[in-house]
């Protein structure tokens, strides 16, 4: 009998084809995420689950699927999964780190450039047939990126990739993280450490690249936003709740900062009544950080291989909880 797998959304190829080669697959057919109760209903007789960041995978779902051996998430983030509960139940957790680094860094820098030069605002101006004068010296003036100071909060893989791009624009790159880099690595990257408050005061652009934890939730709050220059631009391609969105909206409305470029939000999808939609000094994207054909295809492949490896009794390429092997050895997870 083939292993049974539930997939909460149709992911790009080759992910689904790889799984279908050796498993019976049920796929949620809609773009909207399945309800919590729907996942519980489908998981009852399944051996494996492939989920997305928008799916809340808690102990209730795990208990509804007593045969679950592996949960593979199509994401680098895993805050949507109760990893401790999964480990306790002998469920392996796979994820897709590293793959989306360059794509997300591209998008972060695109937001930086687009917000600085008011690209989307200018396009709306032109599409609205409002361009009446061939050249106007004061029309839609932006701010220079070349030679400006960029502050990076969280210098992991994506933060470092953004720093490399910034050097091509002759930017002074400041960073903050829990533990400063060794001096030789700082020199190689061309970055300078600053405590968070100093970084906010000195940066023309601030880009968020920290994971979401209890410590980083609302890291960018009212007080820290007030430390930024009145012309500074905030970029967030990390996690929405790293910002206090209400405080950011107030700062933008009152023009206490120059603008913001956002790919992530506290609540996704964004409610139609969100005041951000009324602001010209913000560029908004619908969580597209990894949205390149190359990155998403590779994510799908790795998510599939993580799942299949466990079902075959093999070590998955990328897994979160190696301690689970002491509870359910891989040999016991292998399907006949």
Secondary structure, DSSP 8 states (H G I E B T S, - for coil): --EEEEESS---TTHHHHHHTTEEEEE--SSS---HHHHHHHHTT-SEEEE-TTS-B-HHHHHH-TT--EEEESSS--TTB-HHHHHHTT-EEE---STTHHHHHHHHHHHHHHHHTTHHHHHHHHHTT---SS--TTTT-----TT-EEEEE--SHHHHHHHHHHHTTT-EEEEE-SS---HHHHHHHTEEE--HHHHHHH-SEEEE-----TTTTT-B-HHHHTTS-TT-EEEE-S-GGGB-HHHHHHHHHTTSSSEEEES--SSSS--TT-GGGG-SSEEE-SS-TT-SHHHHHHHHHHHHHHHHHHHTTS--SSBS-GGGGGTS-HHHH---
